Amino acid sequence: MTTSAKSAGLAGSPSRRRLLAGAAGAGLAVAPGVRQGARAADLPLLGTYDVVVIGSGAAGMTAALTAARQGLSCVVVEKAATFGGSAARSGAGIWVPNNPVILAAGVPDTPAKAAAYLAAVVGPDVPVDRQRAFLAHGPAMISFVMAHSPLRFRWMEGYSDYYPELPGGLPNGRSIEPDQLDGNLLGAELARLNPPYLDVPAGLVVFSADYKWLALTAVSAKGVAVAAECLARGTKAAALGQKPLTMGQSLAAGLRLGLRAARVPVWLGTPLTELYVEGGAVSGAVVTRDGTPGLVRARRGVIVGSGGFEHNAAMRERYQRQPIGTDWTVGAKENTGDGIRAGERLGAALDLMDDAWWGPAIPLPDQPYFCLAERTLPGGLLVNAAGRRFVNEAAPYSDVVHTMYERNPTDPDIPAWLITDQNYRNRYLFKDVAPTFPFPDDWYTSGAAHKAWTLDALATAIGVPAAALRATVDRFNSLALHGKDTDFQRGDSAYDHYYTDPAILPNSCLAPLWLPPYHAFRIVPGDLGTKGGLRTDARARVLRPDGSVIPGLYAAGNASAAVMGHSYAGAGSTIGPAMTFGYIAARDIAGAS
């Protein structure tokens, strides 16, 4: 017996010996949580199911719901004390072309358009058969979820695909989001729903698509109308005694309700330690439940939906570019790559480990703030350490961070600085701070924000050359007044105009900075989660480097390498494929066509 086998305490019964034999053959390091010298009885059998799903995010819960409705017994094991993972924290945009929701709304999508667009966005980074699988099964997945859960969805009208000028791109968008759901339906389970990344203001019911207009409430009649509609929804819900959920809260709650109706158990506080191997196939998982390691067996397969590795400092140091860390991500704190590492120990290939679902973020004292509207609204620009612009500020957020990392060491773009003036602050919501209102003091004491009455003083505060910053702002102001950014093409794409101000002409993306005091916000490469993980095929089966399949092992969501490759097709390019490949995995296990 090997040292690792002895330390795992797995000898004694034939099933334990088979676990060790399979683990040794695959190079598996077995459960570090099992104490040395323990008897076989110290690793109890916690249950046997057809399918074991690791993780209760969008990928895992969709997979489990699909498996159950295919007639398979299933259990979901979740590391956190809450369910929903990063999906529950998110805005819950879902990018699935040709889905029934957008077709019913009259969106002019077709399979040919979607295939052309995804191919143009992704390029050669992702096999064509995986792209086809996502496009073919995505619409059916949405229909399935609506048929087997209380979830309903809304088209995010006007939220453009991120590259609408590419073949098949749609300027009015393909993304959908969950409709309002009453949290009372969850009963006691509501207390175990992972909280949102940002709280919705009390008394309001807000959808992701509303934020574009809420940012403009001080300057836009439509912004006022949208705010009134959010308040009316909240008032109605209160009168009915409801606990209204939207965005990621609605998505996670709706999927959990679907699992409850299908009698799928969800074990919270149950982290994965290892995958169980028997007869050359993955046949279960070693988990820790109630503080004790145990085995949950899978007759048909294991689906890993445990999220990425954004909160694993060692993995980020190993795979990703510097500077990087775990304090700039907004992903769920439990995402430390457990499923990815377990699969790697079985010989799985990994892809896209250098990448993430990036976005410019302000490192505020409590948590990073993922910037969407703030960096694209007119009257702001991004500068680097040299005080120069380096990117189209309104470009897709992932592209902005890719540009930040493609820096010249002598002229770094990390950190960057978002520069605005008081006119901008008088007009627009910034995070949850209303126009004209002061920012919290700790934003300044932490160095996340600076304010000065002159550009020279602001440059000194943030450590960039004053003359360069003045020249950059002068140049930007000239471009803004002419309505054409000939330097970085801000406003040339329809996408650039989503989080902007329609009242600003001739280009809603561009306005000059002229009113002191001036403001600067530190910008770092934040992310929604990592996008690299286990390599999978079109059936969501996990692959070895030689392309062979690891029998019994499937992966979806951020535990798998993204079907989007190094790019990002539109709002919801994380959750849409995660749910779709969870659906594909469960159907493959069930033998569904």
MARMARBA-240266 format. One line per field, with one value per residue (C-alpha): residue number from 0; x, y, z. Coordinates in nm, 2 decimals. Layout:
# MARMARBA-240266
i: [NUM,...]
east: [X,...]
north: [Y,...]
up: [Z,...]
This chain:
# MARMARBA-240266
i: [0,1,2,3,4,5,6,7,8,9,10,11,12,13,14,15,16,17,18,19,20,21,22,23,24,25,26,27,28,29,30,31,32,33,34,35,36,37,38,39,40,41,42,43,44,45,46,47,48,49,50,51,52,53,54,55,56,57,58,59,60,61,62,63,64,65,66,67,68,69,70,71,72,73,74,75,76,77,78,79,80,81,82,83,84,85,86,87,88,89,90,91,92,93,94,95,96,97,98,99,100,101,102,103,104,105,106,107,108,109,110,111,112,113,114,115,116,117,118,119,120,121,122,123,124,125,126,127,128,129,130,131,132,133,134,135,136,137,138,139,140,141,142,143,144,145,146,147,148,149,150,151,152,153,154,155,156,157,158,159,160,161,162,163,164,165,166,167,168,169,170,171,172,173,174,175,176,177,178,179,180,181,182,183,184,185,186,187,188,189,190,191,192,193,194,195,196,197,198,199,200,201,202,203,204,205,206,207,208,209,210,211,212,213,214,215,216,217,218,219,220,221,222,223,224,225,226,227,228,229,230,231,232,233,234,235,236,237,238,239,240,241,242,243,244,245,246,247,248,249,250,251,252,253,254,255,256,257,258,259,260,261,262,263,264,265,266,267,268,269,270,271,272,273,274,275,276,277,278,279,280,281,282,283,284,285,286,287,288,289,290,291,292,293,294,295,296,297,298,299,300,301,302,303,304,305,306,307,308,309,310,311,312,313,314,315,316,317,318,319,320,321,322,323,324,325,326,327,328,329,330,331,332,333,334,335,336,337,338,339,340,341,342,343,344,345,346,347,348,349,350,351,352,353,354,355,356,357,358,359,360,361,362,363,364,365,366,367,368,369,370,371,372,373,374,375,376,377,378,379,380,381,382,383,384,385,386,387,388,389,390,391,392,393,394,395,396,397,398,399,400,401,402,403,404,405,406,407,408,409,410,411,412,413,414,415,416,417,418,419,420,421,422,423,424,425,426,427,428,429,430,431,432,433,434,435,436,437,438,439,440,441,442,443,444,445,446,447,448,449,450,451,452,453,454,455,456,457,458,459,460,461,462,463,464,465,466,467,468,469,470,471,472,473,474,475,476,477,478,479,480,481,482,483,484,485,486,487,488,489,490,491,492,493,494,495,496,497,498,499,500,501,502,503,504,505,506,507,508,509,510,511,512,513,514,515,516,517,518,519,520,521,522,523,524,525,526,527,528,529,530,531,532,533,534,535,536,537,538,539,540,541,542,543,544,545,546,547,548,549,550,551,552,553,554,555,556,557,558,559,560,561,562,563,564,565,566,567,568,569,570,571,572,573,574,575,576,577,578,579,580,581,582,583,584,585,586,587,588,589,590,591,592]
east: [0.00,0.13,0.20,-0.09,-0.32,-0.22,-0.27,-0.61,-0.71,-0.91,-0.79,-1.03,-1.32,-1.32,-1.49,-1.21,-0.94,-1.10,-1.10,-0.73,-0.65,-0.84,-0.68,-0.33,-0.39,-0.50,-0.23,-0.50,-0.39,-0.67,-0.87,-0.64,-0.91,-0.91,-0.70,-0.40,-0.46,-0.84,-1.04,-1.25,-1.55,-1.42,-1.52,-1.89,-2.11,-2.33,-2.55,-2.57,-2.73,-2.73,-2.57,-2.37,-2.35,-2.07,-2.18,-2.52,-2.46,-2.64,-2.45,-2.49,-2.86,-2.95,-2.76,-2.93,-3.28,-3.22,-3.10,-3.39,-3.64,-3.47,-3.57,-3.23,-3.17,-2.94,-2.78,-2.62,-2.32,-2.23,-1.92,-2.08,-2.34,-2.56,-2.68,-2.65,-2.28,-2.17,-2.49,-2.69,-2.46,-2.48,-2.71,-2.80,-2.79,-2.82,-2.68,-2.85,-2.92,-3.26,-3.41,-3.79,-3.81,-3.64,-3.81,-4.15,-4.04,-3.97,-3.59,-3.47,-3.23,-3.17,-2.94,-2.73,-2.68,-2.59,-2.34,-2.17,-2.15,-2.02,-1.76,-1.65,-1.63,-1.46,-1.23,-1.02,-0.99,-1.29,-1.37,-1.66,-1.85,-1.86,-1.99,-2.26,-2.36,-2.41,-2.62,-2.82,-2.91,-2.93,-3.29,-3.41,-3.25,-3.44,-3.77,-3.68,-3.61,-3.93,-4.13,-3.98,-3.93,-4.12,-3.86,-3.97,-3.75,-3.74,-3.56,-3.30,-3.41,-3.14,-2.85,-2.64,-2.43,-2.08,-1.96,-2.27,-2.08,-1.95,-2.14,-2.46,-2.43,-2.75,-2.73,-3.06,-2.92,-3.00,-2.97,-3.24,-3.27,-3.50,-3.84,-3.95,-3.99,-4.15,-3.89,-4.16,-4.19,-3.86,-3.98,-3.69,-3.46,-3.46,-3.22,-2.98,-2.98,-2.63,-2.67,-2.64,-2.32,-2.51,-2.83,-3.13,-3.24,-3.51,-3.86,-3.76,-3.78,-3.50,-3.40,-3.06,-3.19,-3.32,-2.97,-2.89,-3.17,-3.14,-2.79,-2.96,-3.24,-3.12,-3.10,-3.35,-3.72,-3.70,-3.47,-3.74,-4.00,-3.80,-3.73,-4.10,-4.17,-3.92,-4.09,-4.44,-4.32,-4.18,-4.50,-4.72,-4.50,-4.51,-4.89,-4.91,-4.68,-4.42,-4.04,-3.95,-3.63,-3.48,-3.15,-2.93,-3.14,-3.44,-3.23,-3.09,-3.42,-3.61,-3.37,-3.37,-3.75,-3.73,-3.49,-3.73,-4.02,-3.81,-3.71,-3.34,-3.15,-2.90,-2.63,-2.49,-2.16,-2.03,-1.71,-1.55,-1.21,-1.16,-1.33,-1.40,-1.26,-1.38,-1.32,-1.14,-1.44,-1.54,-1.81,-1.86,-1.70,-1.53,-1.69,-1.68,-2.03,-2.09,-1.71,-1.66,-1.53,-1.75,-1.82,-2.12,-2.14,-2.26,-2.39,-2.39,-2.15,-2.03,-2.09,-1.85,-2.01,-1.81,-1.70,-1.36,-1.05,-1.07,-1.02,-0.72,-0.41,-0.17,-0.36,-0.38,-0.01,0.06,-0.16,-0.23,-0.05,0.07,-0.04,-0.32,-0.48,-0.79,-0.91,-1.02,-1.28,-1.65,-1.69,-1.83,-1.56,-1.59,-1.46,-1.11,-1.08,-1.17,-1.33,-1.07,-0.79,-0.97,-1.01,-0.65,-0.54,-0.72,-0.53,-0.77,-0.65,-0.69,-0.75,-0.79,-0.64,-0.47,-0.81,-1.11,-1.44,-1.25,-1.38,-1.24,-1.29,-1.24,-1.08,-1.31,-1.24,-1.53,-1.52,-1.42,-1.67,-1.71,-1.75,-2.01,-2.18,-1.93,-1.64,-1.86,-2.08,-1.98,-1.74,-1.50,-1.18,-0.92,-0.55,-0.25,0.06,0.19,-0.13,-0.23,-0.54,-0.48,-0.82,-1.18,-1.34,-1.68,-1.54,-1.66,-1.53,-1.32,-1.15,-1.05,-0.87,-0.71,-0.57,-0.46,-0.25,-0.10,0.10,0.45,0.65,0.78,0.43,0.20,-0.18,-0.23,-0.35,-0.54,-0.74,-1.09,-1.09,-1.41,-1.52,-1.80,-2.03,-2.02,-2.08,-2.38,-2.55,-2.49,-2.53,-2.19,-2.22,-2.50,-2.40,-2.66,-2.55,-2.40,-2.37,-2.03,-1.84,-1.77,-1.46,-1.30,-1.30,-1.04,-0.85,-0.80,-0.67,-0.96,-1.07,-0.91,-1.05,-0.87,-0.96,-0.71,-0.59,-0.23,-0.32,-0.52,-0.22,0.01,-0.24,-0.24,0.12,0.10,0.28,0.07,0.16,0.06,-0.27,-0.35,-0.27,-0.47,-0.78,-0.74,-0.72,-1.02,-1.22,-1.15,-1.26,-1.57,-1.68,-1.65,-1.83,-1.57,-1.30,-1.04,-0.79,-0.97,-1.31,-1.53,-1.88,-1.82,-1.99,-2.36,-2.24,-2.05,-2.38,-2.56,-2.44,-2.43,-2.65,-2.88,-2.91,-2.54,-2.50,-2.35,-2.20,-2.37,-2.03,-1.84,-1.85,-1.57,-1.44,-1.45,-1.61,-1.39,-1.33,-1.19,-1.21,-0.99,-1.08,-0.82,-0.90,-0.76,-0.83,-1.13,-1.34,-1.67,-1.48,-1.21,-1.30,-1.03,-1.08,-1.13,-1.13,-1.45,-1.60,-1.94,-2.11,-1.95,-1.73,-1.39,-1.10,-0.73,-0.45,-0.46,-0.83,-0.95,-1.25,-1.23,-1.52,-1.80,-1.67,-1.85,-1.80,-1.99,-1.97,-1.65,-1.51,-1.47,-1.29,-1.54,-1.70,-1.64,-1.27,-1.08,-1.38,-1.73,-2.02,-2.28,-2.43,-2.48,-2.20,-2.10,-2.44,-2.60,-2.33,-2.30,-2.67,-2.66,-2.36,-2.50,-2.82,-2.61,-2.41,-2.72,-2.89,-2.57,-2.56,-2.93,-2.87,-3.10,-3.07]
north: [0.00,0.35,0.61,0.82,0.51,0.45,0.81,0.80,0.51,0.34,-0.02,-0.29,-0.35,-0.45,-0.12,0.08,-0.14,-0.06,0.31,0.29,0.08,0.32,0.62,0.48,0.40,0.76,0.93,1.03,1.18,1.06,1.25,1.48,1.53,1.16,1.11,0.88,0.53,0.55,0.22,0.16,0.24,0.59,0.65,0.58,0.53,0.84,0.72,0.58,0.77,0.75,1.09,1.30,1.67,1.88,2.24,2.42,2.71,2.75,2.47,2.22,2.28,2.27,1.94,1.80,1.91,1.76,1.43,1.40,1.47,1.21,0.96,0.94,0.96,1.25,1.44,1.79,1.83,2.20,2.32,2.64,2.68,2.84,2.74,2.94,3.00,3.29,3.27,3.38,3.69,3.79,4.00,3.66,3.76,3.45,3.44,3.16,3.24,3.14,3.08,3.07,3.39,3.61,3.45,3.52,3.88,3.91,3.91,3.83,3.55,3.24,2.93,3.05,3.40,3.26,3.01,3.28,3.52,3.27,3.14,3.50,3.58,3.26,3.19,2.88,2.86,2.62,2.32,2.37,2.07,2.23,2.55,2.36,2.17,2.49,2.65,2.33,2.25,2.60,2.68,2.34,2.40,2.72,2.55,2.26,2.49,2.68,2.36,2.21,2.51,2.83,3.03,3.27,3.50,3.85,3.97,4.23,4.45,4.68,4.51,4.46,4.16,4.26,4.26,4.34,4.45,4.09,3.86,3.75,4.00,4.16,4.53,4.49,4.18,3.82,3.82,3.73,3.75,3.58,3.74,3.83,3.54,3.53,3.42,3.30,2.99,2.87,2.87,2.81,2.75,3.13,3.18,2.95,3.14,3.29,3.67,3.90,4.08,4.41,4.47,4.61,4.94,4.87,4.89,4.85,4.55,4.60,4.39,4.40,4.58,4.86,4.97,5.14,5.38,5.41,5.55,5.84,5.92,6.27,6.36,6.14,6.13,5.76,5.71,5.86,5.64,5.33,5.42,5.47,5.13,4.97,5.13,5.03,4.67,4.69,4.84,4.58,4.30,4.44,4.47,4.10,4.00,3.88,3.87,3.97,3.82,3.92,3.87,3.59,3.56,3.47,3.23,3.04,3.03,2.91,2.63,2.53,2.51,2.29,2.05,2.05,1.95,1.68,1.56,1.62,1.65,1.94,1.88,2.22,2.25,1.94,2.01,1.77,1.63,1.37,1.19,0.82,0.58,0.22,-0.01,0.27,0.50,0.79,0.64,0.89,1.14,1.16,1.45,1.59,1.61,1.73,1.74,1.37,1.24,0.99,0.84,0.92,0.67,0.74,0.45,0.65,0.95,1.26,1.62,1.88,2.22,2.35,2.69,2.83,2.90,3.28,3.25,3.02,3.24,2.96,2.86,3.22,3.27,2.95,3.01,3.38,3.70,3.94,4.14,3.91,3.81,3.69,4.03,4.17,3.91,3.92,3.54,3.33,3.30,2.92,2.90,2.77,2.52,2.21,2.03,2.14,2.01,1.68,1.63,1.72,1.45,1.20,1.31,1.56,1.82,2.19,2.48,2.86,2.87,3.20,3.37,3.49,3.67,4.00,4.35,4.67,4.70,4.96,4.79,4.94,4.86,4.62,4.44,4.52,4.70,4.57,4.87,4.87,5.20,5.41,5.37,5.42,5.72,6.04,6.26,5.99,5.84,5.58,5.67,5.46,5.53,5.77,5.97,5.86,5.69,5.34,5.18,5.24,5.28,5.16,4.84,4.50,4.48,4.16,4.34,4.63,4.41,4.21,4.54,4.63,4.31,4.37,4.65,4.78,4.74,5.09,5.23,5.01,5.01,4.84,5.01,5.24,5.55,5.65,6.03,6.23,6.58,6.72,6.76,6.38,6.34,6.58,6.38,6.01,5.74,5.59,5.24,5.31,5.68,5.92,6.22,6.51,6.30,6.25,5.92,5.74,5.85,5.51,5.52,5.80,5.67,5.34,5.51,5.38,5.74,6.08,6.43,6.76,7.10,7.10,6.83,6.89,6.83,6.52,6.39,6.44,6.25,5.94,5.96,6.03,6.31,6.63,6.76,6.43,6.42,6.77,6.69,6.38,6.55,6.84,6.59,6.39,6.71,6.81,6.46,6.48,6.82,6.68,6.36,6.13,5.94,5.90,5.77,5.47,5.46,5.49,5.50,5.33,5.01,4.99,4.81,5.12,5.31,5.08,5.24,5.60,5.91,5.96,6.33,6.39,6.47,6.41,6.10,5.96,5.81,6.13,6.45,6.69,6.73,7.09,7.13,7.10,6.93,6.63,6.27,5.97,5.61,5.33,5.06,4.70,4.38,4.24,3.94,3.76,3.43,3.24,3.08,2.81,2.45,2.09,2.03,1.88,1.76,1.84,1.60,1.77,1.47,1.55,1.47,1.37,1.56,1.29,1.35,1.03,1.05,1.00,0.76,0.88,1.24,1.54,1.92,2.24,2.60,2.76,2.43,2.36,2.55,2.81,2.75,3.13,3.07,3.40,3.61,3.71,3.70,3.90,3.95,3.61,3.43,3.27,3.15,3.06,2.80,2.68,2.59,2.44,2.21,2.10,2.01,1.83,1.64,1.50,1.41,1.23,1.03,0.94,0.83,1.09,1.18]
up: [0.00,-0.09,0.17,0.04,0.06,0.42,0.52,0.36,0.58,0.29,0.32,0.46,0.23,-0.14,-0.24,-0.06,-0.23,-0.57,-0.48,-0.41,-0.72,-0.95,-0.78,-0.81,-1.18,-1.24,-1.03,-0.78,-0.44,-0.21,0.05,0.25,0.50,0.61,0.92,0.91,1.04,1.02,0.97,0.66,0.88,0.91,0.55,0.56,0.25,0.25,-0.03,-0.38,-0.66,-1.04,-1.07,-0.82,-0.90,-0.74,-0.69,-0.66,-0.90,-1.23,-1.40,-1.12,-1.04,-1.41,-1.45,-1.14,-1.25,-1.60,-1.45,-1.22,-1.49,-1.71,-1.44,-1.27,-0.89,-0.81,-0.53,-0.53,-0.29,-0.22,-0.04,0.09,0.36,0.10,-0.24,-0.57,-0.60,-0.81,-1.01,-0.71,-0.67,-1.04,-1.26,-1.42,-1.78,-1.99,-2.35,-2.54,-2.91,-3.06,-2.73,-2.71,-2.50,-2.76,-3.05,-2.89,-2.85,-3.22,-3.21,-3.56,-3.46,-3.67,-3.62,-3.91,-3.76,-3.43,-3.57,-3.78,-3.48,-3.23,-3.47,-3.54,-3.17,-3.05,-3.35,-3.34,-2.96,-2.92,-3.13,-3.37,-3.23,-2.89,-3.04,-3.23,-2.91,-2.72,-3.00,-3.06,-2.70,-2.55,-2.66,-2.55,-2.21,-2.16,-2.25,-2.02,-1.72,-1.77,-1.79,-1.47,-1.25,-1.17,-1.36,-1.64,-1.83,-1.99,-2.29,-2.21,-2.50,-2.63,-2.45,-2.76,-2.83,-2.75,-3.11,-3.30,-3.61,-3.66,-3.89,-3.72,-3.44,-3.31,-3.20,-3.00,-2.82,-2.75,-2.37,-2.13,-1.75,-1.49,-1.42,-1.06,-0.82,-0.47,-0.22,0.01,-0.22,-0.08,0.28,0.52,0.23,0.15,0.44,0.27,-0.06,-0.13,-0.09,-0.40,-0.48,-0.45,-0.26,-0.44,-0.28,-0.02,-0.15,-0.52,-0.75,-1.00,-1.31,-1.47,-1.77,-1.54,-1.42,-1.75,-1.68,-1.30,-1.36,-1.55,-1.32,-1.25,-1.62,-1.80,-1.81,-1.89,-1.60,-1.37,-1.53,-1.48,-1.12,-1.07,-1.22,-0.99,-0.70,-0.82,-0.84,-0.49,-0.36,-0.52,-0.39,-0.03,-0.05,-0.15,0.12,-0.12,-0.09,-0.45,-0.60,-0.93,-1.12,-0.97,-0.66,-0.88,-1.10,-0.80,-0.62,-0.92,-0.99,-0.63,-0.63,-0.94,-0.75,-0.45,-0.68,-0.83,-0.49,-0.54,-0.21,-0.19,0.08,0.19,0.38,0.20,0.02,-0.24,-0.14,-0.41,-0.70,-0.65,-0.91,-0.96,-1.25,-1.44,-1.42,-1.20,-0.98,-0.70,-0.48,-0.14,0.04,0.39,0.55,0.91,0.95,0.86,0.53,0.35,0.01,-0.21,-0.50,-0.85,-1.07,-1.39,-1.35,-1.17,-1.30,-1.17,-1.15,-0.86,-1.02,-1.09,-0.90,-0.85,-0.47,-0.49,-0.47,-0.55,-0.87,-0.98,-0.92,-1.12,-1.42,-1.46,-1.54,-1.28,-1.10,-0.99,-0.66,-0.49,-0.36,-0.70,-0.79,-0.72,-0.76,-0.47,-0.20,-0.20,-0.56,-0.50,-0.79,-0.59,-0.88,-1.13,-0.91,-0.85,-1.22,-1.29,-1.04,-1.25,-1.56,-1.70,-1.95,-1.86,-2.09,-2.07,-1.72,-1.79,-1.86,-1.66,-1.71,-1.67,-1.60,-1.47,-1.09,-0.82,-0.51,-0.25,0.12,0.16,-0.17,-0.53,-0.74,-1.09,-1.32,-1.60,-1.65,-1.46,-1.71,-2.02,-1.92,-2.10,-1.92,-1.80,-1.94,-1.84,-1.82,-1.73,-1.52,-1.78,-1.77,-2.12,-2.26,-2.37,-2.46,-2.57,-2.23,-2.35,-2.50,-2.36,-2.01,-2.08,-2.37,-2.15,-1.90,-2.18,-2.30,-1.94,-1.93,-2.27,-2.13,-2.18,-1.85,-1.89,-1.94,-1.73,-1.75,-1.41,-1.21,-1.44,-1.33,-1.42,-1.44,-1.42,-1.33,-1.11,-1.40,-1.44,-1.07,-1.08,-1.35,-1.29,-1.02,-0.93,-0.78,-0.52,-0.46,-0.59,-0.81,-0.61,-0.29,-0.14,-0.15,0.17,0.35,0.34,-0.04,0.00,0.29,0.11,-0.20,-0.42,-0.49,-0.51,-0.55,-0.64,-0.76,-1.05,-1.29,-1.18,-0.81,-0.91,-1.11,-0.81,-0.59,-0.82,-0.92,-1.29,-1.48,-1.46,-1.80,-1.96,-1.78,-1.88,-2.24,-2.24,-2.10,-2.35,-2.64,-2.51,-2.47,-2.83,-2.95,-2.73,-2.87,-3.22,-3.13,-3.28,-3.10,-3.37,-3.11,-2.97,-3.16,-2.86,-2.98,-3.32,-3.20,-3.11,-2.79,-2.68,-2.65,-2.40,-2.07,-2.19,-2.19,-2.49,-2.41,-2.50,-2.86,-3.11,-2.94,-2.63,-2.52,-2.52,-2.31,-2.21,-1.86,-1.75,-1.40,-1.09,-0.86,-1.06,-0.95,-1.00,-0.92,-0.91,-1.17,-1.14,-1.34,-1.16,-1.27,-1.23,-1.20,-1.38,-1.72,-1.74,-1.62,-1.73,-2.10,-2.22,-2.54,-2.71,-2.47,-2.16,-2.09,-1.94,-2.16,-2.11,-2.30,-2.57,-2.63,-2.46,-2.23,-1.85,-1.81,-1.58,-1.54,-1.68,-1.62,-1.68,-1.58,-1.46,-1.36,-1.73,-2.00,-2.14,-2.48,-2.53,-2.55,-2.48,-2.57,-2.46,-2.70,-2.49,-2.15,-1.99,-2.18,-1.85,-1.72,-2.06,-2.15,-1.79,-1.78,-2.13,-2.07,-1.74,-1.93,-2.20,-1.94,-1.76,-2.09,-2.20,-1.88,-1.92,-2.28,-2.42,-2.78]
